[in-house]
Amino acid sequence: MVDRVSLTQEAIRLLDILRTTSFNDCYPLSREFSELPNRPGIYAIKHRSQGILYIGKSGNVRSRLRGGHKALGWAFIDRLDPDDVRIAVARVYV
C-alpha cells in the first residue's frame, strides 16, 4: 500500500519534471506524434511564454495525443502559434 507521504512526494517529483523541462527539450507538435513515448506518463502541454496550459495522464502518451486532445483544440481556438506549443512528458513508474 502506498502511503500518503510517498504519493505526495511522487506527485511533486512529476510536477517538478514537467515544470522544469525547458521548452526546447519538449516534444514538438506533429500529426502522428511519433516522437512521443509509447508508454504511461504524465504530460503537460506547454506554451513557450505562458508555461503549462494543461496537465494530463495516460497509459500511452503517444496514443492519447494521436487520438486528438481538447487542450490542442483550445490552443487552436485561442489562436496560439503551433510552434509555441510543445509537450513535456514525465515517466510514471507502474
Short mmCIF file of the C-alpha atoms (twelve columns), coordinates in Angstrom:
data_MODEL
# 
_entry.id   MODEL 
# 
loop_
_atom_site.group_PDB 
_atom_site.id 
_atom_site.type_symbol 
_atom_site.label_atom_id 
_atom_site.label_alt_id 
_atom_site.label_comp_id 
_atom_site.label_asym_id 
_atom_site.label_seq_id 
_atom_site.Cartn_x 
_atom_site.Cartn_y 
_atom_site.Cartn_z 
_atom_site.pdbx_PDB_model_num 
ATOM 1  C CA . MET A 1  0.000  0.000  0.000   1 
ATOM 2  C CA . VAL A 2  1.284  3.450  -0.921  1 
ATOM 3  C CA . ASP A 3  1.311  5.872  1.965   1 
ATOM 4  C CA . ARG A 4  0.211  9.474  1.656   1 
ATOM 5  C CA . VAL A 5  3.737  10.863 2.060   1 
ATOM 6  C CA . SER A 6  5.091  8.682  -0.763  1 
ATOM 7  C CA . LEU A 7  2.209  9.654  -3.009  1 
ATOM 8  C CA . THR A 8  2.765  13.358 -2.315  1 
ATOM 9  C CA . GLN A 9  6.492  13.000 -2.987  1 
ATOM 10 C CA . GLU A 10 5.807  11.286 -6.333  1 
ATOM 11 C CA . ALA A 11 3.313  13.989 -7.345  1 
ATOM 12 C CA . ILE A 12 5.860  16.695 -6.534  1 
ATOM 13 C CA . ARG A 13 8.547  14.819 -8.498  1 
ATOM 14 C CA . LEU A 14 6.329  14.561 -11.578 1 
ATOM 15 C CA . LEU A 15 5.195  18.173 -11.448 1 
ATOM 16 C CA . ASP A 16 8.771  19.346 -10.996 1 
ATOM 17 C CA . ILE A 17 9.843  17.419 -14.108 1 
ATOM 18 C CA . LEU A 18 7.038  18.958 -16.170 1 
ATOM 19 C CA . ARG A 19 7.658  22.444 -14.805 1 
ATOM 20 C CA . THR A 20 11.427 22.450 -15.274 1 
ATOM 21 C CA . THR A 21 11.647 20.736 -18.664 1 
ATOM 22 C CA . SER A 22 12.803 23.501 -20.966 1 
ATOM 23 C CA . PHE A 23 10.585 24.353 -23.907 1 
ATOM 24 C CA . ASN A 24 13.331 23.327 -26.332 1 
ATOM 25 C CA . ASP A 25 13.520 19.876 -24.719 1 
ATOM 26 C CA . CYS A 26 9.784  19.249 -25.103 1 
ATOM 27 C CA . TYR A 27 8.250  17.288 -27.964 1 
ATOM 28 C CA . PRO A 28 7.035  19.403 -30.895 1 
ATOM 29 C CA . LEU A 29 3.503  19.052 -32.238 1 
ATOM 30 C CA . SER A 30 3.071  16.785 -35.241 1 
ATOM 31 C CA . ARG A 31 0.364  14.807 -36.986 1 
ATOM 32 C CA . GLU A 32 1.480  11.398 -35.747 1 
ATOM 33 C CA . PHE A 33 3.299  12.382 -32.518 1 
ATOM 34 C CA . SER A 34 5.761  9.616  -33.400 1 
ATOM 35 C CA . GLU A 35 8.458  11.114 -31.141 1 
ATOM 36 C CA . LEU A 36 6.263  10.861 -28.041 1 
ATOM 37 C CA . PRO A 37 6.822  7.881  -25.749 1 
ATOM 38 C CA . ASN A 38 4.588  4.882  -26.312 1 
ATOM 39 C CA . ARG A 39 4.203  4.248  -22.555 1 
ATOM 40 C CA . PRO A 40 2.387  5.516  -19.460 1 
ATOM 41 C CA . GLY A 41 3.147  9.032  -18.343 1 
ATOM 42 C CA . ILE A 42 2.047  12.384 -17.074 1 
ATOM 43 C CA . TYR A 43 2.217  15.004 -19.800 1 
ATOM 44 C CA . ALA A 44 1.981  18.764 -19.967 1 
ATOM 45 C CA . ILE A 45 1.039  20.872 -22.924 1 
ATOM 46 C CA . LYS A 46 3.316  23.878 -22.601 1 
ATOM 47 C CA . HIS A 47 3.421  27.265 -24.274 1 
ATOM 48 C CA . ARG A 48 6.747  28.956 -24.950 1 
ATOM 49 C CA . SER A 49 5.919  32.047 -22.834 1 
ATOM 50 C CA . GLN A 50 2.707  31.172 -20.961 1 
ATOM 51 C CA . GLY A 51 4.061  27.969 -19.392 1 
ATOM 52 C CA . ILE A 52 1.910  24.923 -18.690 1 
ATOM 53 C CA . LEU A 53 -1.521 25.071 -20.336 1 
ATOM 54 C CA . TYR A 54 -2.730 21.592 -19.401 1 
ATOM 55 C CA . ILE A 55 -1.593 18.534 -17.435 1 
ATOM 56 C CA . GLY A 56 -2.915 15.035 -18.091 1 
ATOM 57 C CA . LYS A 57 -2.114 11.368 -17.618 1 
ATOM 58 C CA . SER A 58 -2.292 8.449  -19.971 1 
ATOM 59 C CA . GLY A 59 -1.481 4.766  -20.201 1 
ATOM 60 C CA . ASN A 60 0.053  5.529  -23.605 1 
ATOM 61 C CA . VAL A 61 1.050  9.165  -24.122 1 
ATOM 62 C CA . ARG A 62 1.536  8.849  -27.885 1 
ATOM 63 C CA . SER A 63 -1.878 7.258  -28.453 1 
ATOM 64 C CA . ARG A 64 -3.558 9.825  -26.227 1 
ATOM 65 C CA . LEU A 65 -2.284 12.753 -28.292 1 
ATOM 66 C CA . ARG A 66 -2.757 10.978 -31.634 1 
ATOM 67 C CA . GLY A 67 -6.411 10.473 -30.814 1 
ATOM 68 C CA . GLY A 68 -6.983 14.206 -30.503 1 
ATOM 69 C CA . HIS A 69 -6.841 16.321 -27.400 1 
ATOM 70 C CA . LYS A 70 -9.051 19.097 -26.101 1 
ATOM 71 C CA . ALA A 71 -6.096 21.240 -24.973 1 
ATOM 72 C CA . LEU A 72 -4.749 21.317 -28.534 1 
ATOM 73 C CA . GLY A 73 -8.197 22.378 -29.710 1 
ATOM 74 C CA . TRP A 74 -8.201 25.143 -27.120 1 
ATOM 75 C CA . ALA A 75 -4.781 26.302 -28.354 1 
ATOM 76 C CA . PHE A 76 -6.192 26.472 -31.893 1 
ATOM 77 C CA . ILE A 77 -9.258 28.413 -30.748 1 
ATOM 78 C CA . ASP A 78 -7.049 30.779 -28.742 1 
ATOM 79 C CA . ARG A 79 -5.003 31.238 -31.933 1 
ATOM 80 C CA . LEU A 80 -1.747 30.132 -30.379 1 
ATOM 81 C CA . ASP A 81 1.088  29.601 -32.843 1 
ATOM 82 C CA . PRO A 82 1.684  25.814 -33.082 1 
ATOM 83 C CA . ASP A 83 5.441  26.478 -32.984 1 
ATOM 84 C CA . ASP A 84 4.914  27.948 -29.500 1 
ATOM 85 C CA . VAL A 85 3.204  24.805 -28.145 1 
ATOM 86 C CA . ARG A 86 5.036  21.611 -27.153 1 
ATOM 87 C CA . ILE A 87 4.580  18.576 -24.934 1 
ATOM 88 C CA . ALA A 88 6.619  17.630 -21.864 1 
ATOM 89 C CA . VAL A 89 6.398  14.081 -20.504 1 
ATOM 90 C CA . ALA A 90 7.284  12.640 -17.094 1 
ATOM 91 C CA . ARG A 91 7.574  8.893  -16.737 1 
ATOM 92 C CA . VAL A 92 5.228  7.156  -14.352 1 
ATOM 93 C CA . TYR A 93 6.596  4.113  -12.579 1 
ATOM 94 C CA . VAL A 94 3.893  1.457  -12.509 1 
# 
